[in-house]
């Protein structure tokens, strides 16, 4: 059991922000168990995302930490093994950074053919001001050796059944950057439980899974970690592949830096606006380790583009807000698009390259706006509406997962077969006789290639 992990309640003197999980009232529940919550894009309307509106990504169930017994252990290729309390860490020189975090799978729902995983759309992203200590300062105190190449980050959350431990392997060069933190505060408050209380990594510019929550253990190593979440997960094909292609892990590389991207957050999808009245198109753009150089907006479906005004708030690893005043929208249906360019000269593509994990969707964003016309009724979202029942599915799948996570998948028979086989490998209690029945039920209840609206 990881140091400091406890099933008991939090320290009695902890604040309400520490005691409570985030409210689900205003966020989209992609999964309740484990907790995966998406921010509706229209609620992303400030440079700093409030804690209660910040998306939540969890691989396993959220651990409950007793702050009084929690410890961070630092070992491996070090001269001095450290066992640090939260007070020990807080006594070290503090550092603060404003940084955008984005789940690598943000936008996964837009890939075709569909891929397995949480079907994020636009809102698995947010920006916060993080305060903590530099990871480099902790490693210096431990006396990390010169031959160290990676730092392994482990946490208190535990896999279900035989699921592998969630460990990320951070190259030493990134670990030693001044901006890489071990954070204990988020937007001036102690980390909420869902965001990693009492300590999480903040690895700015890189995909969000490197910013490991609920940290308990750092290990300096001469080699990359050999676990599934390093050698098989969060990887990208070495070269472009045809949509639907299976790619061996040996033909992939670790996903690290994030690509240039923008989203329109106002007006919202299918907004109804008066014709002939000026309208502000607003949103955010970000680019991993690079910065945003410009954002262009189109109000005619990509026929013409105009530069947007970038907001004054800025930080190296944070998104930029943009606005464009649309002078005279004529009556009718309009497609409003945003397209960002970064300081590396990279521009959002019309359609990003397909990959088997559904990572780094950064296609040009679009919203439909209805000026002076009635808004057509949108059909119920098929990605979250189960189409029937299965006693076998209820008995074997819902013991660990919420129905939302299963219902949102859009897999064909081969895709469901791969997912069921993975879950059996991780300890799901499915017998050989039940396996084919379960796959057939999943295919019947959740048809593949259901459309996903922007």
C-alpha positions as CSV (number, residue, x, y, z in Angstrom):
1,X,0.0,0.0,0.0
2,X,1.3,3.4,-0.9
3,X,2.5,5.6,2.0
4,X,-0.2,7.8,3.4
5,X,-3.1,6.0,1.6
6,X,-6.0,5.5,3.9
7,X,-9.7,4.6,3.6
8,X,-10.4,6.9,6.5
9,X,-11.7,10.5,6.3
10,X,-9.4,13.4,5.7
11,X,-7.6,15.2,8.5
12,X,-10.3,16.7,10.7
13,X,-8.9,20.2,10.4
14,X,-8.8,20.1,6.6
15,X,-10.8,22.7,4.7
16,X,-14.0,22.0,2.9
17,X,-12.1,22.2,-0.5
18,X,-10.0,19.3,0.7
19,X,-12.9,17.3,2.2
20,X,-15.3,17.4,-0.8
21,X,-15.1,16.0,-4.3
22,X,-16.0,18.5,-6.9
23,X,-19.7,19.1,-7.6
24,X,-21.0,17.4,-10.7
25,X,-23.8,19.9,-11.1
26,X,-22.2,21.9,-13.8
27,X,-19.8,19.4,-15.3
28,X,-20.4,16.7,-17.8
29,X,-20.1,13.2,-16.2
30,X,-18.2,11.1,-18.7
31,X,-17.6,8.6,-16.0
32,X,-18.6,8.5,-12.3
33,X,-16.4,5.6,-11.4
34,X,-13.5,6.4,-12.0
35,X,-14.3,10.1,-11.9
36,X,-14.0,11.7,-15.3
37,X,-15.7,15.1,-15.6
38,X,-15.7,17.4,-18.6
39,X,-16.2,21.2,-18.5
40,X,-18.9,22.4,-20.9
41,X,-17.1,24.7,-23.4
42,X,-19.4,27.6,-22.7
43,X,-18.3,27.7,-19.1
44,X,-14.7,28.2,-20.1
45,X,-15.0,32.0,-20.1
46,X,-12.1,33.2,-17.9
47,X,-8.4,33.0,-18.3
48,X,-8.1,31.2,-15.0
49,X,-10.5,28.3,-14.7
50,X,-12.2,28.1,-11.3
51,X,-11.4,25.0,-9.3
52,X,-15.1,23.9,-9.3
53,X,-15.2,24.1,-13.1
54,X,-11.8,22.5,-13.9
55,X,-12.1,19.1,-15.7
56,X,-11.3,15.9,-13.8
57,X,-9.4,13.0,-15.2
58,X,-8.9,9.8,-13.1
59,X,-7.7,6.4,-14.2
60,X,-8.8,4.6,-11.0
61,X,-10.9,5.4,-8.0
62,X,-10.1,8.6,-6.1
63,X,-8.1,7.8,-3.0
64,X,-8.8,9.4,0.4
65,X,-5.6,10.8,1.9
66,X,-5.0,11.3,5.6
67,X,-2.8,14.4,5.5
68,X,-1.3,13.8,8.9
69,X,0.2,10.4,7.9
70,X,0.8,11.2,4.2
71,X,4.5,11.0,3.1
72,X,6.4,11.6,-0.1
73,X,9.3,9.1,-0.5
74,X,12.2,10.0,-2.8
75,X,14.6,7.2,-3.6
76,X,16.3,5.2,-6.4
77,X,19.4,6.8,-7.8
78,X,19.9,9.3,-5.0
79,X,22.5,9.9,-2.3
80,X,19.9,10.6,0.4
81,X,16.5,8.8,0.6
82,X,13.9,11.4,1.6
83,X,10.7,10.8,3.5
84,X,8.9,14.2,3.4
85,X,5.8,15.3,5.2
86,X,3.5,18.0,3.7
87,X,4.9,20.5,6.3
88,X,8.4,19.6,5.1
89,X,7.5,20.4,1.6
90,X,5.7,23.6,2.5
91,X,8.8,24.8,4.3
92,X,10.8,24.6,1.1
93,X,11.0,27.7,-1.2
94,X,7.7,28.1,-3.0
95,X,7.2,28.6,-6.7
96,X,4.1,29.5,-8.7
97,X,3.2,29.0,-12.3
98,X,0.1,29.5,-14.4
99,X,-0.3,26.6,-16.8
100,X,-2.9,25.0,-19.0
101,X,-3.5,21.2,-18.5
102,X,-5.2,19.2,-21.2
103,X,-6.0,15.5,-21.3
104,X,-4.3,13.8,-24.2
105,X,-7.6,12.4,-25.2
106,X,-9.5,15.7,-25.3
107,X,-11.5,15.6,-28.6
108,X,-11.3,11.8,-28.8
109,X,-15.1,11.7,-29.6
110,X,-14.4,13.4,-33.0
111,X,-12.2,10.8,-34.5
112,X,-13.5,8.5,-37.2
113,X,-13.4,5.5,-37.0
114,X,-14.1,5.7,-33.3
115,X,-11.5,4.7,-30.7
116,X,-12.0,3.3,-27.2
117,X,-11.6,5.5,-24.1
118,X,-13.3,8.4,-22.4
119,X,-15.2,10.2,-25.2
120,X,-14.0,13.7,-24.4
121,X,-15.1,16.5,-26.7
122,X,-13.8,20.0,-26.1
123,X,-13.7,20.5,-22.3
124,X,-11.0,18.3,-20.9
125,X,-8.8,21.3,-20.6
126,X,-8.3,24.2,-18.1
127,X,-5.9,26.7,-16.8
128,X,-4.9,27.3,-13.2
129,X,-2.3,29.0,-11.1
130,X,-0.3,26.3,-9.3
131,X,1.8,26.8,-6.2
132,X,4.3,24.3,-4.7
133,X,8.0,23.5,-4.8
134,X,10.2,22.9,-7.8
135,X,10.7,19.2,-8.5
136,X,14.3,20.1,-9.2
137,X,14.8,21.4,-5.6
138,X,13.5,18.1,-4.2
139,X,15.8,16.1,-6.4
140,X,18.8,18.3,-5.5
141,X,18.0,17.7,-1.8
142,X,18.0,14.0,-2.4
143,X,21.3,14.2,-4.4
144,X,20.1,12.7,-7.6
145,X,23.0,11.0,-9.3
146,X,24.5,12.1,-12.6
147,X,23.5,8.9,-14.5
148,X,19.7,9.4,-13.8
149,X,17.7,9.6,-17.0
150,X,14.1,9.4,-15.7
151,X,12.0,10.2,-12.6
152,X,9.2,7.7,-12.0
153,X,6.0,9.4,-10.5
154,X,3.7,7.1,-8.5
155,X,0.6,7.9,-6.5
156,X,-1.9,6.7,-4.0
157,X,-4.6,5.6,-6.4
158,X,-4.8,1.9,-6.8
159,X,-5.7,-0.2,-9.9
160,X,-8.8,-2.4,-9.8
161,X,-8.1,-6.2,-9.9
162,X,-5.0,-6.9,-11.9
163,X,-4.9,-3.5,-13.5
164,X,-1.3,-2.1,-13.7
165,X,-0.2,0.7,-11.4
166,X,-0.5,4.1,-12.9
167,X,3.1,5.3,-13.0
168,X,4.5,7.9,-15.4
169,X,8.2,8.2,-16.4
170,X,9.4,11.8,-16.7
171,X,12.7,12.5,-18.5
172,X,15.2,14.1,-16.2
173,X,15.6,17.1,-18.5
174,X,12.0,18.0,-18.1
175,X,12.0,17.1,-14.4
176,X,14.8,19.6,-13.7
177,X,13.2,22.5,-15.5
178,X,12.4,25.4,-13.2
179,X,8.7,25.4,-14.2
180,X,8.1,21.7,-13.3
181,X,6.4,21.7,-9.9
182,X,5.2,19.6,-7.1
183,X,2.0,21.6,-6.4
184,X,0.0,21.7,-3.1
185,X,-2.2,24.7,-4.1
186,X,-4.5,25.4,-7.0
187,X,-5.7,28.9,-7.6
188,X,-4.6,29.9,-4.1
189,X,-6.4,27.1,-2.3
190,X,-5.2,23.7,-1.1
191,X,-5.6,21.1,-3.9
192,X,-9.1,19.7,-4.0
193,X,-9.3,16.0,-3.6
194,X,-10.2,15.4,-7.3
195,X,-7.2,17.4,-8.4
196,X,-4.6,15.5,-6.3
197,X,-4.7,16.5,-2.7
198,X,-2.2,16.8,-1.0
199,X,0.4,16.9,-3.7
200,X,0.5,16.6,-7.5
201,X,3.0,17.1,-10.3
202,X,2.6,19.9,-12.7
203,X,4.5,19.3,-15.9
204,X,3.7,22.4,-18.1
205,X,3.3,22.1,-21.8
206,X,3.1,18.3,-21.8
207,X,0.0,16.1,-22.0
208,X,-1.9,16.0,-18.7
209,X,-1.1,12.5,-17.6
210,X,2.4,13.6,-16.7
211,X,0.9,15.8,-14.0
212,X,0.3,12.9,-11.7
213,X,-2.1,13.5,-8.8
214,X,-2.0,12.2,-5.2
215,X,1.8,11.7,-5.4
216,X,3.4,9.5,-2.8
217,X,6.7,8.2,-4.5
218,X,9.4,9.6,-6.7
219,X,12.1,7.2,-7.9
220,X,15.2,8.3,-9.9
221,X,16.2,5.8,-12.4
222,X,18.7,5.2,-15.2
223,X,15.9,3.7,-17.4
224,X,12.4,4.3,-18.6
225,X,9.7,2.6,-16.6
226,X,8.5,-0.7,-18.0
227,X,4.8,-0.4,-16.9
228,X,1.8,-0.4,-19.2
229,X,1.1,3.3,-18.9
230,X,4.6,4.1,-20.2
231,X,5.3,1.3,-22.7
232,X,1.8,0.9,-24.1
233,X,-0.2,3.9,-23.1
234,X,0.2,7.6,-24.0
235,X,2.1,6.8,-27.1
236,X,1.7,8.0,-30.7
237,X,2.6,6.3,-34.0
238,X,6.1,7.1,-35.3
239,X,4.6,7.7,-38.8
240,X,1.1,8.4,-40.1
241,X,-1.2,5.4,-40.3
242,X,-4.4,4.8,-42.1
243,X,-7.6,5.3,-40.0
244,X,-8.5,2.1,-38.2
245,X,-5.0,0.6,-38.3
246,X,-3.7,-1.3,-35.3
247,X,-0.2,-0.1,-34.3
248,X,2.3,-2.1,-32.2
249,X,3.8,-0.4,-29.2
250,X,7.2,-0.8,-30.8
251,X,6.1,1.5,-33.6
252,X,5.1,4.3,-31.3
253,X,6.8,7.0,-29.3
254,X,5.9,8.7,-26.0
255,X,3.4,11.5,-26.4
256,X,4.8,14.6,-24.6
257,X,4.4,18.1,-26.0
258,X,0.9,19.1,-27.0
259,X,0.0,20.6,-30.5
260,X,-1.5,24.0,-31.3
261,X,-5.2,24.1,-30.7
262,X,-8.1,26.5,-30.2
263,X,-11.8,26.2,-29.2
264,X,-14.7,28.6,-29.6
265,X,-16.5,29.0,-26.2
266,X,-18.9,31.8,-27.1
267,X,-21.4,31.7,-28.7
268,X,-22.3,28.2,-27.6
269,X,-23.3,25.5,-30.0
270,X,-26.6,26.1,-31.8
271,X,-26.8,29.6,-30.3
272,X,-29.7,31.8,-31.4
273,X,-28.7,35.4,-32.0
274,X,-30.5,38.4,-33.6
275,X,-29.6,39.1,-37.2
276,X,-27.7,42.3,-37.9
277,X,-26.4,42.8,-34.4
278,X,-22.7,42.8,-33.6
279,X,-21.7,39.5,-31.9
280,X,-18.5,38.7,-30.0
281,X,-16.9,35.3,-30.9
282,X,-14.6,34.3,-28.1
283,X,-12.5,31.3,-27.1
284,X,-9.0,30.1,-26.1
285,X,-5.9,28.9,-27.9
286,X,-2.9,27.0,-26.6
287,X,0.2,25.2,-27.9
288,X,2.0,23.1,-25.4
289,X,5.5,24.3,-24.9
290,X,5.1,27.0,-27.6
291,X,3.1,30.2,-27.4
292,X,0.2,31.4,-29.5
293,X,1.1,33.9,-32.2
294,X,-2.3,34.4,-33.8
295,X,-5.9,33.2,-34.0
296,X,-8.0,33.6,-37.1
297,X,-11.8,33.4,-37.1
298,X,-14.1,32.5,-40.0
299,X,-17.8,33.3,-40.0
300,X,-18.6,31.7,-43.3
301,X,-17.5,28.1,-42.8
302,X,-13.9,28.7,-43.8
303,X,-14.4,30.7,-46.9
304,X,-12.6,33.7,-45.5
305,X,-10.6,34.3,-42.3
306,X,-10.0,37.4,-40.1
307,X,-7.5,37.9,-37.3
308,X,-8.9,37.8,-33.8
309,X,-7.7,40.0,-30.9
310,X,-5.6,38.2,-28.4
311,X,-6.2,38.8,-24.7
312,X,-3.7,40.6,-22.5
313,X,-3.4,37.8,-19.9
314,X,-0.5,35.5,-20.9
315,X,2.0,33.1,-19.5
316,X,4.5,30.8,-21.3
317,X,2.5,27.6,-20.7
318,X,-1.0,29.1,-20.5
319,X,-3.7,29.5,-23.1
320,X,-4.5,32.9,-24.7
321,X,-8.0,34.2,-24.8
322,X,-9.2,35.6,-28.2
323,X,-12.1,37.7,-29.3
324,X,-13.5,38.7,-32.7
325,X,-16.4,41.1,-33.2
326,X,-18.7,39.8,-35.9
327,X,-20.1,42.9,-37.3
328,X,-23.2,42.1,-39.2
329,X,-24.4,38.4,-39.1
330,X,-27.1,38.0,-41.7
331,X,-30.1,35.9,-41.0
332,X,-29.6,32.2,-41.4
333,X,-27.3,29.4,-40.3
334,X,-23.6,30.2,-39.9
335,X,-20.6,28.0,-39.1
336,X,-18.1,29.9,-37.0
337,X,-14.6,28.5,-37.0
338,X,-11.3,29.2,-35.1
339,X,-7.8,28.4,-36.2
340,X,-4.7,29.0,-34.1
341,X,-1.0,29.4,-35.1
342,X,1.9,29.0,-32.7
343,X,5.3,30.5,-32.4
344,X,6.8,27.4,-34.1
345,X,4.7,28.3,-37.2
346,X,2.4,25.3,-36.7
347,X,-1.3,25.9,-37.6
348,X,-4.4,23.8,-36.7
349,X,-5.2,21.3,-39.4
350,X,-8.7,20.9,-40.9
351,X,-8.7,17.3,-39.7
352,X,-5.9,15.9,-37.5
353,X,-4.1,12.6,-38.2
354,X,-6.0,9.6,-36.9
355,X,-4.3,7.5,-34.3
356,X,-5.4,4.3,-32.5
357,X,-5.6,5.9,-29.0
358,X,-7.5,9.0,-30.1
359,X,-4.9,11.4,-28.8
360,X,-4.3,15.1,-29.5
361,X,-7.3,16.0,-31.6
362,X,-6.6,19.6,-32.7
363,X,-8.8,20.1,-35.8
364,X,-10.1,23.5,-36.6
365,X,-13.0,24.2,-34.2
366,X,-16.5,25.0,-35.3
367,X,-19.9,26.0,-33.8
368,X,-23.2,26.5,-35.5
369,X,-24.9,29.9,-35.0
370,X,-28.5,30.6,-36.0
371,X,-29.1,34.3,-36.7
372,X,-32.7,35.4,-36.7
373,X,-34.0,31.9,-37.3
374,X,-35.5,29.1,-35.3
375,X,-33.0,26.6,-33.9
376,X,-33.7,23.1,-35.2
377,X,-34.1,20.5,-32.4
378,X,-31.0,18.4,-32.0
379,X,-31.5,14.7,-31.4
380,X,-30.6,13.2,-28.1
381,X,-26.9,12.5,-27.7
382,X,-26.5,8.9,-28.7
383,X,-23.1,8.7,-27.0
384,X,-24.6,8.7,-23.5
385,X,-27.9,6.9,-24.0
386,X,-27.8,3.1,-23.5
387,X,-30.1,1.3,-25.9
388,X,-31.3,-1.6,-23.8
389,X,-30.2,-3.9,-21.0
390,X,-28.0,-6.8,-20.4
391,X,-27.9,-8.8,-17.2
392,X,-24.4,-10.1,-18.0
393,X,-23.1,-6.5,-18.7
394,X,-24.7,-5.3,-15.4
395,X,-23.1,-8.2,-13.4
396,X,-19.6,-8.1,-15.0
397,X,-18.9,-4.5,-16.2
398,X,-20.8,-2.3,-13.8
399,X,-19.1,-3.7,-10.8
400,X,-16.2,-1.4,-11.6
401,X,-17.4,1.1,-14.2
402,X,-20.3,3.5,-14.4
403,X,-22.7,3.0,-17.3
404,X,-21.8,6.4,-18.8
405,X,-18.3,5.2,-19.6
406,X,-19.5,2.1,-21.4
407,X,-22.5,3.8,-23.2
408,X,-20.4,6.6,-24.8
409,X,-18.2,4.1,-26.7
410,X,-18.8,3.8,-30.4
411,X,-16.8,0.6,-31.1
412,X,-17.4,-2.2,-33.6
413,X,-17.2,-5.9,-32.7
414,X,-13.4,-6.0,-33.1
415,X,-13.1,-2.9,-30.8
416,X,-15.3,-4.4,-28.1
417,X,-13.4,-7.7,-28.3
418,X,-10.1,-5.8,-27.6
419,X,-11.6,-3.9,-24.7
420,X,-13.2,-7.0,-23.1
421,X,-10.0,-8.9,-23.5
422,X,-8.1,-6.1,-21.8
423,X,-10.5,-6.0,-18.9
424,X,-10.3,-9.8,-18.5
425,X,-6.5,-9.4,-18.4
426,X,-6.9,-6.8,-15.7
427,X,-9.0,-9.2,-13.6
428,X,-12.6,-8.8,-14.8
429,X,-14.6,-11.9,-13.6
430,X,-15.7,-13.0,-17.1
431,X,-15.6,-16.7,-17.9
432,X,-14.7,-18.1,-21.3
433,X,-18.4,-19.0,-21.9
434,X,-19.5,-15.5,-21.0
435,X,-16.9,-13.6,-23.2
436,X,-18.7,-14.0,-26.5
437,X,-22.1,-13.3,-25.0
438,X,-20.8,-10.1,-23.4
439,X,-19.2,-8.8,-26.7
440,X,-22.4,-9.5,-28.5
441,X,-24.4,-7.6,-26.0
442,X,-22.1,-4.6,-26.2
443,X,-22.3,-4.6,-30.0
444,X,-26.1,-4.8,-29.8
445,X,-26.6,-2.1,-27.2
446,X,-24.0,0.4,-28.3
447,X,-23.8,0.5,-32.1
448,X,-20.6,1.7,-33.7
449,X,-20.2,4.9,-35.7
450,X,-23.0,6.9,-34.1
451,X,-22.6,10.5,-35.0
452,X,-21.1,13.0,-32.6
453,X,-22.1,16.7,-32.8
454,X,-19.5,19.4,-32.2
